[in-house]
Amino acid sequence: MIKTIMNEEEMKRVLMRIAYEILEHNKGVKNLVLIGIHTGGAYLAERLKNIISHTEAQTPLLGTLDINLYRDDWTRLTYQPVLKKTNIPFSVNEKNIILVDDVIFTGRTIRAAMDAIMDFGRPQKIEVAVLIDRNHRELPIMTNYVGLYVPTAKEERIDVFLSEKDGKDEVILSRE
């Protein structure tokens, strides 16, 4: 079974809504930082930054984060994880950080991202923005900004395709 749960136009609208919710909740861009988790979250953070910069007079700071070495399961996945570049060229101290990812499932990726951020300093707060929340948390991690809640069975899979890496924008639900 394969089902499209979000197309290109729906993704644009969802990201616009998330951007406005972030601005409303944070009362603008002051002290706001978007940090995208590689790979999908990095592209989505860039899109959110662009939407926000067209709305506000300021542009939020943008960073990218590779959490592979912070994962609690990386040795189970591979003994030589593929590392991507972490790029946080600013202080995170006293900043309002929005961690951006494509899908949240167990919460372990977000936990790893928070651990990594804390190695860079002490933010004012950390919030989470995701395109898809499929539930099934194994850790007490919550989302602050969600594009779409998709209740799934554990054996189901969510695939997010982004034009920057896949040539199309689409979210697919399938059975493994």
N, C-alpha and C positions, 0 to 999 in steps of 0.2 A: 504494500500500500504506500503510495506516494501522494502527498497532498500539498499544494501551494497554500501557505497561510498568510503570506504577505508578498505583494508585488512591488514594482518600482514606485508607483504613485503612492501606494499605502505607506511605504517606507519613508518617502519624503514627508508626508503629512505627520507621521509618528515622530520623526526627528524634529520637525518644526515644533510640535507640541512639547516634546521633552525640553528643547531649548528654551521655550517660553516659561515652562515650569521652573527650570533652573534659575532663570532671570528673576522670576517673581519671588521664589523662595529665598534667593540670595540678595534681593533688592538691588539688582544690577550686576555689574562686572567687577566692582571694586573687591580686591583680594581673592578673586575667583581664578581657579586653576583647573583645567581639564587635563587629565592624564589617561591616555588610552592604553589598554592592556593589549600587547601583541597577540594576534595580528589583527583580528576583526575590530577590536576595541580602539586600536590606533586610528584606523580609517574612520570609524564613527566619531571619535573625538575631533578629528579634523573637520568633519562635516558639521558637527555642532558648533565648533569655533567659527566656521564660516557663516552659519545662520545667525549666531549671536553678533558677530561683527557687522552684519548688515542691518541689525536692529538697533544696536547701541553705538554710542560714539567711541567706545573703547573696544579692544579685542582682548579676550581672556588669554592668559598664558596657556601654552600647550606643551605637554610632554608625552613621552611614550615610555612604556615600562615592559621589560621582559621579566617574567616571574618564574621562569623555569627552574632556577636554582633555589627558589624559595618554596617550591612545591613539596608537599609531604610524601608524594608518590613518584618523584622523578626517577628513582632507581628502579621502580617497577616498570616504568614506561620504556626506558632505555638507559644504558650505562654511559652514553655520550649524547646528552640532550643537545638539540640544535638551538644555539643561543642567538637571540636577536639583540639589537642595540637598545639599551636604555638611554633615553635622552631627556634629562631633566636639567636644563641649563639655567636654573633659577633656584632660589631658596624656597623650600616648602614651609619654612617656619611661619607660623601664624596665618597660613593661607587656608582658604576654604577649598578643599580639593574634591573634585568630582572624578571618581574612578569610572571609566567608561569601558564596557565590554559588550560583546554581541549577545551572548547567552549566559544566564546564570542557572546552574543546576544544583550542585551540592553545596556551593558556597566556598569550596576549598581554593578556587582561583582567587576570589576576592580576599580571603584570609591571607594568602601568599602575597598578594599585591599590597595589603596593608602592612605586612611585615617589611616588605621592601621599601615602602614609603617612609616608614619609621627610621630606616637606616639613613635617610636623607635629612631628617630633622623632625620637628614637632609641629604638625599642622594645627590650625585652630579647630578644624573638623574635617572628617572624611565622609563623603556621601557616595552612593553608588547609582549609576545610570546604566541601564541595559536595554537593548532592543527587545529581547525575549526573556521572560522569566518562566521557567518550566517547573519550578518548585523542587521538591525532593531534597531539601536542605539536610545536610549532615552536621552542619555547624550553625550556631545562632547568628546568621548573617541576614540582614534585611536589605531590600532595595528601596531607594528613595524616588527614583524616576524610572518608569517602566513603559516601554512602547506597547507591549502586548503580553498578557498573561496567557500561557498555553499549557493547560493541564495535560500532562503526558503520563504514559506508563513508563516504567524504568527501561523497558526494552525498546521504546521508541527513540527516535533520533531527530534532532533539529539541526539542519544545515543552513547556515547563513551565507549567501553568495553576495559579494560586493563588487561593484564594477571596477574598483581600483585593482583588484587581484583576480577576479573571475570573469570580468567582462559583462556582468549583469547584476541587477539588484533583485534578490528574491530570497524568501525564507521557505524552506521545505520541511515538512514533517514526514517521516518514514519509519517503518518497522525494520529493525535490524535482523 
